[in-house]
């Protein structure tokens, strides 16, 4: 009996260590992960590289981890793509398919453009692969852009093809620099954007730039996304975006300098990047679900770092101007298992329509019609004895809130236990919520993704209850669908 008992103890300890490991979000096999890097689609595979310390659960000597997927849901981990060397650590960057062999590395070579960081000096560099990104060779002529000498921050190149040349966006303090090239090796600066636009409370990082259609597709805009190291809408790290025009050389914002647009109003959506060469012409983006206020001390033990679900981006015209919307990619529907559906009904205070339902891997889609006298309504998820995470719409304030103050473990960082909110106007007197719940995260997409809240949570494994509530009066539930998501359909 001794050997089985010892084995059971090991398994029990392992389960405790992995209690917060997501059921369907991407995580590293072990140890530390932060920014997504090098995202490109090539010959049937979505490539995902990421900042990775393979030897510890803390930020350290950074590598590029690597995984591939055919469907954005199931991932195959591959060997580390880029290792640090005498030139420095491997910081963030991007990857492209060199369809025309402009760099001379080979027909349809994959080229990674990344930052070396050595003694806080940062340069831009190349590596290439001719075997579908399974092995990589660093370019002998590195760096392709040397450190200019007058900047503390000079990193995170995002590269893409524009008409007849390559474009690079590069983060430098609170400015994005633009460079152009015809061969990926020789670069010239073509412009810059910043100068007090948007939030400048923290260093700008991990830029991305892309063009997407507006509403019905008759018009389009360019979107520049920027990670901001501090001063985000929920405190600490955040991701802002700018809408405007790009002529292949320079980006011009169509909004005044003082307008600040946040991609996500939760605390845990940072350094997002989108895939180059997405085969269906979608703009799909994921972000690192953490915050530099507490990323190094979250209560996981064998791993640290998780990515958001993939999100398809769109632009829509609102009364306040053009805004970015996020929609969970349709591939996530593959994870659906048991389905619960409710017909239209009036929800009264004090009654829980979801009594008896449980789950820690859930998709919830609901539409509410606001009735007279109601103060607030919403859901409680991951409910346990003394734990719950509350998603609520406050009618008078016209705000959507995500309250994680009682969500589980919160004491590891002063900034963690908080209520995060975003302004949300009803549409035809209705509020729609699309919620994804996982072992250690909540993602809320409201009114078709015009407002998004993403937060990590760390509840006990036993806290799996669900509640639907209203306060101050009844609310009309137009529709409600809840799906138990099947982790057996997710491979990571």
MARLUMTOR-917986 format. One record per residue (C-alpha): residue number from 1; z, y, x. Coordinates in steps of 0.1 Angstrom, whole numbers, plus 5000, padded with zeros to 4 digits. Layout:
residues N
<atom NUM,<Z,Y,X>> ...
end
This chain:
residues 492
<atom 1,<5000,5000,5000>> <atom 2,<5006,5023,5029>> <atom 3,<4969,5029,5038>> <atom 4,<4957,5037,5003>> <atom 5,<4986,5061,4998>> <atom 6,<4978,5079,5030>> <atom 7,<4942,5082,5020>> <atom 8,<4952,5096,4986>> <atom 9,<4974,5121,5003>> <atom 10,<4944,5132,5025>> <atom 11,<4922,5135,4994>> <atom 12,<4948,5154,4975>> <atom 13,<4952,5179,5004>> <atom 14,<4915,5182,5007>> <atom 15,<4912,5190,4969>> <atom 16,<4939,5216,4973>> <atom 17,<4920,5232,5001>> <atom 18,<4888,5232,4981>> <atom 19,<4904,5242,4948>> <atom 20,<4885,5275,4949>> <atom 21,<4852,5262,4962>> <atom 22,<4826,5271,4935>> <atom 23,<4810,5245,4913>> <atom 24,<4776,5261,4913>> <atom 25,<4776,5291,4937>> <atom 26,<4763,5289,4973>> <atom 27,<4790,5285,5000>> <atom 28,<4788,5274,5036>> <atom 29,<4796,5239,5046>> <atom 30,<4828,5252,5062>> <atom 31,<4842,5283,5079>> <atom 32,<4831,5319,5076>> <atom 33,<4800,5334,5058>> <atom 34,<4791,5369,5049>> <atom 35,<4758,5388,5044>> <atom 36,<4727,5370,5032>> <atom 37,<4698,5374,5057>> <atom 38,<4662,5365,5063>> <atom 39,<4653,5356,5027>> <atom 40,<4617,5346,5023>> <atom 41,<4597,5320,5003>> <atom 42,<4572,5298,5022>> <atom 43,<4553,5266,5013>> <atom 44,<4575,5256,4984>> <atom 45,<4609,5266,4998>> <atom 46,<4632,5295,4993>> <atom 47,<4648,5302,5027>> <atom 48,<4683,5316,5028>> <atom 49,<4699,5326,5061>> <atom 50,<4733,5341,5064>> <atom 51,<4759,5356,5087>> <atom 52,<4779,5326,5099>> <atom 53,<4808,5318,5122>> <atom 54,<4806,5280,5125>> <atom 55,<4839,5276,5143>> <atom 56,<4865,5295,5122>> <atom 57,<4872,5309,5088>> <atom 58,<4874,5344,5102>> <atom 59,<4847,5368,5112>> <atom 60,<4837,5361,5148>> <atom 61,<4807,5353,5170>> <atom 62,<4779,5356,5144>> <atom 63,<4750,5332,5140>> <atom 64,<4723,5328,5114>> <atom 65,<4732,5299,5091>> <atom 66,<4703,5284,5072>> <atom 67,<4696,5266,5039>> <atom 68,<4665,5259,5018>> <atom 69,<4659,5254,4981>> <atom 70,<4630,5246,4958>> <atom 71,<4646,5260,4927>> <atom 72,<4673,5286,4938>> <atom 73,<4700,5262,4925>> <atom 74,<4701,5232,4947>> <atom 75,<4704,5239,4984>> <atom 76,<4699,5218,5015>> <atom 77,<4719,5230,5046>> <atom 78,<4699,5230,5078>> <atom 79,<4709,5235,5114>> <atom 80,<4719,5269,5126>> <atom 81,<4687,5290,5131>> <atom 82,<4698,5317,5155>> <atom 83,<4727,5314,5180>> <atom 84,<4743,5343,5199>> <atom 85,<4735,5345,5236>> <atom 86,<4739,5368,5266>> <atom 87,<4721,5396,5246>> <atom 88,<4748,5396,5220>> <atom 89,<4758,5384,5185>> <atom 90,<4732,5378,5158>> <atom 91,<4737,5404,5131>> <atom 92,<4719,5409,5098>> <atom 93,<4682,5411,5093>> <atom 94,<4652,5398,5074>> <atom 95,<4622,5374,5077>> <atom 96,<4586,5375,5069>> <atom 97,<4555,5353,5068>> <atom 98,<4530,5367,5093>> <atom 99,<4500,5356,5072>> <atom 100,<4474,5373,5094>> <atom 101,<4490,5364,5128>> <atom 102,<4495,5401,5136>> <atom 103,<4522,5393,5162>> <atom 104,<4502,5365,5179>> <atom 105,<4530,5339,5173>> <atom 106,<4507,5316,5153>> <atom 107,<4489,5314,5120>> <atom 108,<4514,5318,5091>> <atom 109,<4543,5319,5116>> <atom 110,<4577,5328,5101>> <atom 111,<4592,5358,5120>> <atom 112,<4628,5368,5118>> <atom 113,<4637,5404,5126>> <atom 114,<4674,5407,5134>> <atom 115,<4700,5429,5152>> <atom 116,<4716,5420,5184>> <atom 117,<4751,5435,5188>> <atom 118,<4765,5435,5223>> <atom 119,<4795,5457,5232>> <atom 120,<4788,5477,5200>> <atom 121,<4752,5486,5211>> <atom 122,<4727,5474,5186>> <atom 123,<4690,5466,5191>> <atom 124,<4662,5451,5169>> <atom 125,<4647,5419,5179>> <atom 126,<4623,5391,5169>> <atom 127,<4624,5353,5167>> <atom 128,<4596,5331,5154>> <atom 129,<4590,5296,5140>> <atom 130,<4558,5276,5135>> <atom 131,<4574,5245,5119>> <atom 132,<4586,5259,5085>> <atom 133,<4617,5275,5101>> <atom 134,<4632,5243,5114>> <atom 135,<4632,5256,5150>> <atom 136,<4631,5291,5163>> <atom 137,<4621,5308,5195>> <atom 138,<4633,5342,5205>> <atom 139,<4606,5366,5215>> <atom 140,<4606,5371,5253>> <atom 141,<4598,5408,5249>> <atom 142,<4630,5416,5230>> <atom 143,<4642,5442,5220>> <atom 144,<4613,5456,5200>> <atom 145,<4634,5486,5192>> <atom 146,<4660,5497,5218>> <atom 147,<4692,5514,5209>> <atom 148,<4685,5551,5207>> <atom 149,<4718,5560,5225>> <atom 150,<4730,5586,5200>> <atom 151,<4741,5564,5170>> <atom 152,<4771,5543,5165>> <atom 153,<4754,5521,5138>> <atom 154,<4718,5510,5142>> <atom 155,<4713,5477,5124>> <atom 156,<4702,5454,5096>> <atom 157,<4664,5456,5096>> <atom 158,<4646,5448,5063>> <atom 159,<4609,5442,5070>> <atom 160,<4580,5438,5045>> <atom 161,<4542,5442,5044>> <atom 162,<4528,5474,5028>> <atom 163,<4491,5476,5023>> <atom 164,<4479,5475,5059>> <atom 165,<4511,5477,5080>> <atom 166,<4546,5464,5084>> <atom 167,<4576,5486,5073>> <atom 168,<4611,5484,5086>> <atom 169,<4642,5499,5069>> <atom 170,<4671,5503,5093>> <atom 171,<4707,5514,5086>> <atom 172,<4720,5542,5108>> <atom 173,<4753,5557,5098>> <atom 174,<4748,5572,5064>> <atom 175,<4710,5573,5068>> <atom 176,<4681,5548,5064>> <atom 177,<4654,5551,5090>> <atom 178,<4619,5539,5084>> <atom 179,<4596,5524,5110>> <atom 180,<4560,5511,5109>> <atom 181,<4541,5486,5129>> <atom 182,<4508,5467,5129>> <atom 183,<4520,5438,5150>> <atom 184,<4559,5435,5145>> <atom 185,<4563,5443,5182>> <atom 186,<4555,5480,5186>> <atom 187,<4573,5503,5161>> <atom 188,<4572,5540,5154>> <atom 189,<4596,5559,5133>> <atom 190,<4579,5573,5102>> <atom 191,<4608,5589,5083>> <atom 192,<4644,5588,5071>> <atom 193,<4664,5590,5040>> <atom 194,<4700,5601,5035>> <atom 195,<4712,5636,5043>> <atom 196,<4740,5636,5017>> <atom 197,<4723,5616,4990>> <atom 198,<4745,5592,4969>> <atom 199,<4778,5579,4982>> <atom 200,<4785,5586,5019>> <atom 201,<4822,5576,5019>> <atom 202,<4814,5546,5041>> <atom 203,<4788,5534,5066>> <atom 204,<4755,5524,5051>> <atom 205,<4744,5488,5057>> <atom 206,<4719,5461,5048>> <atom 207,<4691,5482,5032>> <atom 208,<4664,5467,5010>> <atom 209,<4633,5484,4996>> <atom 210,<4609,5471,4969>> <atom 211,<4586,5482,4941>> <atom 212,<4592,5469,4906>> <atom 213,<4576,5477,4872>> <atom 214,<4593,5498,4846>> <atom 215,<4599,5483,4812>> <atom 216,<4565,5471,4799>> <atom 217,<4549,5473,4833>> <atom 218,<4527,5503,4826>> <atom 219,<4546,5522,4853>> <atom 220,<4567,5513,4884>> <atom 221,<4592,5527,4908>> <atom 222,<4605,5520,4943>> <atom 223,<4641,5509,4946>> <atom 224,<4662,5513,4978>> <atom 225,<4695,5494,4978>> <atom 226,<4722,5502,5004>> <atom 227,<4755,5485,5011>> <atom 228,<4783,5511,5015>> <atom 229,<4812,5499,5036>> <atom 230,<4839,5520,5017>> <atom 231,<4842,5541,4986>> <atom 232,<4826,5516,4961>> <atom 233,<4832,5519,4924>> <atom 234,<4860,5493,4925>> <atom 235,<4873,5504,4959>> <atom 236,<4862,5493,4993>> <atom 237,<4827,5479,4997>> <atom 238,<4800,5485,4971>> <atom 239,<4762,5485,4967>> <atom 240,<4744,5517,4956>> <atom 241,<4707,5521,4948>> <atom 242,<4682,5549,4947>> <atom 243,<4650,5552,4925>> <atom 244,<4620,5570,4937>> <atom 245,<4587,5567,4955>> <atom 246,<4576,5553,4989>> <atom 247,<4542,5561,5004>> <atom 248,<4544,5535,5032>> <atom 249,<4561,5560,5055>> <atom 250,<4589,5578,5037>> <atom 251,<4611,5572,5006>> <atom 252,<4618,5601,4982>> <atom 253,<4645,5599,4956>> <atom 254,<4636,5612,4921>> <atom 255,<4673,5619,4914>> <atom 256,<4694,5648,4928>> <atom 257,<4716,5642,4958>> <atom 258,<4748,5641,4938>> <atom 259,<4737,5612,4915>> <atom 260,<4754,5580,4926>> <atom 261,<4740,5547,4911>> <atom 262,<4759,5515,4916>> <atom 263,<4742,5481,4913>> <atom 264,<4775,5465,4903>> <atom 265,<4808,5480,4893>> <atom 266,<4830,5450,4903>> <atom 267,<4847,5446,4936>> <atom 268,<4827,5417,4949>> <atom 269,<4790,5423,4952>> <atom 270,<4780,5435,4987>> <atom 271,<4751,5435,5012>> <atom 272,<4726,5421,4987>> <atom 273,<4691,5411,4998>> <atom 274,<4659,5400,4979>> <atom 275,<4634,5374,4987>> <atom 276,<4601,5383,5004>> <atom 277,<4570,5366,4990>> <atom 278,<4587,5353,4958>> <atom 279,<4559,5331,4943>> <atom 280,<4562,5343,4907>> <atom 281,<4562,5380,4917>> <atom 282,<4599,5383,4906>> <atom 283,<4623,5405,4926>> <atom 284,<4652,5381,4930>> <atom 285,<4684,5392,4948>> <atom 286,<4718,5378,4958>> <atom 287,<4748,5394,4973>> <atom 288,<4779,5384,4992>> <atom 289,<4808,5381,4967>> <atom 290,<4836,5397,4987>> <atom 291,<4850,5430,4998>> <atom 292,<4859,5442,5033>> <atom 293,<4893,5453,5019>> <atom 294,<4904,5416,5018>> <atom 295,<4875,5393,5028>> <atom 296,<4894,5380,5058>> <atom 297,<4925,5370,5039>> <atom 298,<4913,5355,5006>> <atom 299,<4933,5323,4999>> <atom 300,<4907,5297,5009>> <atom 301,<4914,5275,5039>> <atom 302,<4884,5254,5049>> <atom 303,<4857,5280,5041>> <atom 304,<4854,5317,5034>> <atom 305,<4824,5333,5017>> <atom 306,<4803,5328,4986>> <atom 307,<4771,5343,4972>> <atom 308,<4764,5356,4937>> <atom 309,<4741,5337,4914>> <atom 310,<4705,5348,4920>> <atom 311,<4695,5378,4899>> <atom 312,<4661,5389,4887>> <atom 313,<4658,5427,4889>> <atom 314,<4640,5450,4865>> <atom 315,<4639,5487,4857>> <atom 316,<4644,5502,4823>> <atom 317,<4644,5537,4808>> <atom 318,<4677,5549,4794>> <atom 319,<4690,5582,4780>> <atom 320,<4704,5590,4815>> <atom 321,<4672,5581,4833>> <atom 322,<4657,5550,4849>> <atom 323,<4682,5524,4857>> <atom 324,<4683,5490,4875>> <atom 325,<4691,5459,4854>> <atom 326,<4702,5425,4866>> <atom 327,<4694,5392,4848>> <atom 328,<4705,5357,4858>> <atom 329,<4675,5338,4869>> <atom 330,<4661,5313,4844>> <atom 331,<4666,5284,4868>> <atom 332,<4703,5285,4860>> <atom 333,<4696,5270,4826>> <atom 334,<4692,5237,4845>> <atom 335,<4729,5236,4849>> <atom 336,<4737,5237,4812>> <atom 337,<4754,5206,4797>> <atom 338,<4776,5206,4766>> <atom 339,<4766,5234,4742>> <atom 340,<4788,5251,4716>> <atom 341,<4772,5274,4691>> <atom 342,<4788,5297,4664>> <atom 343,<4770,5313,4635>> <atom 344,<4776,5350,4627>> <atom 345,<4812,5355,4617>> <atom 346,<4839,5382,4615>> <atom 347,<4866,5379,4641>> <atom 348,<4901,5389,4630>> <atom 349,<4930,5400,4653>> <atom 350,<4954,5372,4662>> <atom 351,<4929,5344,4657>> <atom 352,<4913,5325,4686>> <atom 353,<4880,5310,4676>> <atom 354,<4879,5291,4710>> <atom 355,<4913,5274,4707>> <atom 356,<4911,5241,4725>> <atom 357,<4880,5248,4746>> <atom 358,<4884,5247,4783>> <atom 359,<4863,5250,4815>> <atom 360,<4860,5265,4849>> <atom 361,<4822,5263,4851>> <atom 362,<4809,5281,4821>> <atom 363,<4781,5302,4808>> <atom 364,<4790,5325,4778>> <atom 365,<4764,5345,4758>> <atom 366,<4777,5367,4730>> <atom 367,<4766,5396,4709>> <atom 368,<4791,5417,4690>> <atom 369,<4786,5443,4663>> <atom 370,<4812,5470,4664>> <atom 371,<4831,5473,4632>> <atom 372,<4853,5502,4620>> <atom 373,<4888,5506,4634>> <atom 374,<4884,5480,4662>> <atom 375,<4900,5492,4695>> <atom 376,<4888,5465,4719>> <atom 377,<4874,5430,4719>> <atom 378,<4863,5404,4744>> <atom 379,<4872,5371,4762>> <atom 380,<4900,5357,4782>> <atom 381,<4888,5331,4807>> <atom 382,<4906,5308,4831>> <atom 383,<4937,5310,4809>> <atom 384,<4968,5292,4819>> <atom 385,<5006,5294,4816>> <atom 386,<5009,5328,4833>> <atom 387,<4972,5334,4843>> <atom 388,<4942,5349,4826>> <atom 389,<4912,5370,4835>> <atom 390,<4903,5395,4807>> <atom 391,<4868,5408,4799>> <atom 392,<4871,5435,4773>> <atom 393,<4850,5463,4757>> <atom 394,<4871,5494,4749>> <atom 395,<4854,5510,4719>> <atom 396,<4868,5545,4721>> <atom 397,<4864,5548,4758>> <atom 398,<4830,5531,4757>> <atom 399,<4838,5511,4788>> <atom 400,<4836,5475,4798>> <atom 401,<4865,5462,4818>> <atom 402,<4873,5432,4839>> <atom 403,<4911,5428,4845>> <atom 404,<4921,5404,4872>> <atom 405,<4957,5415,4876>> <atom 406,<4970,5382,4862>> <atom 407,<4940,5361,4873>> <atom 408,<4960,5338,4897>> <atom 409,<4967,5344,4934>> <atom 410,<4966,5382,4939>> <atom 411,<4994,5390,4963>> <atom 412,<4974,5384,4995>> <atom 413,<4960,5420,4994>> <atom 414,<4973,5451,4978>> <atom 415,<4938,5461,4966>> <atom 416,<4931,5428,4948>> <atom 417,<4951,5430,4916>> <atom 418,<4932,5456,4896>> <atom 419,<4912,5465,4865>> <atom 420,<4875,5473,4872>> <atom 421,<4854,5491,4846>> <atom 422,<4819,5505,4839>> <atom 423,<4807,5529,4812>> <atom 424,<4787,5510,4785>> <atom 425,<4771,5526,4755>> <atom 426,<4764,5504,4725>> <atom 427,<4728,5497,4716>> <atom 428,<4723,5499,4678>> <atom 429,<4761,5496,4675>> <atom 430,<4760,5463,4694>> <atom 431,<4774,5450,4727>> <atom 432,<4759,5419,4744>> <atom 433,<4778,5400,4771>> <atom 434,<4764,5373,4794>> <atom 435,<4792,5358,4815>> <atom 436,<4792,5332,4843>> <atom 437,<4826,5317,4851>> <atom 438,<4831,5295,4882>> <atom 439,<4861,5281,4902>> <atom 440,<4867,5315,4919>> <atom 441,<4845,5341,4904>> <atom 442,<4834,5359,4873>> <atom 443,<4800,5377,4868>> <atom 444,<4795,5397,4836>> <atom 445,<4761,5411,4826>> <atom 446,<4763,5435,4797>> <atom 447,<4735,5448,4775>> <atom 448,<4708,5428,4792>> <atom 449,<4722,5436,4827>> <atom 450,<4724,5473,4825>> <atom 451,<4761,5471,4834>> <atom 452,<4774,5444,4858>> <atom 453,<4809,5435,4869>> <atom 454,<4814,5409,4896>> <atom 455,<4848,5398,4908>> <atom 456,<4864,5370,4927>> <atom 457,<4895,5353,4912>> <atom 458,<4918,5326,4925>> <atom 459,<4935,5308,4895>> <atom 460,<4952,5275,4896>> <atom 461,<4930,5245,4888>> <atom 462,<4950,5240,4855>> <atom 463,<4941,5274,4842>> <atom 464,<4909,5266,4822>> <atom 465,<4916,5279,4787>> <atom 466,<4894,5303,4767>> <atom 467,<4902,5330,4742>> <atom 468,<4881,5353,4720>> <atom 469,<4901,5383,4708>> <atom 470,<4899,5416,4690>> <atom 471,<4925,5443,4687>> <atom 472,<4930,5470,4660>> <atom 473,<4905,5456,4636>> <atom 474,<4879,5429,4631>> <atom 475,<4846,5427,4651>> <atom 476,<4815,5410,4639>> <atom 477,<4803,5382,4661>> <atom 478,<4765,5381,4656>> <atom 479,<4760,5352,4680>> <atom 480,<4780,5331,4705>> <atom 481,<4768,5303,4728>> <atom 482,<4790,5286,4754>> <atom 483,<4777,5261,4778>> <atom 484,<4797,5238,4800>> <atom 485,<4779,5238,4833>> <atom 486,<4775,5205,4850>> <atom 487,<4783,5206,4888>> <atom 488,<4766,5172,4892>> <atom 489,<4733,5192,4887>> <atom 490,<4742,5215,4916>> <atom 491,<4738,5204,4953>> <atom 492,<4751,5225,4981>> 
end
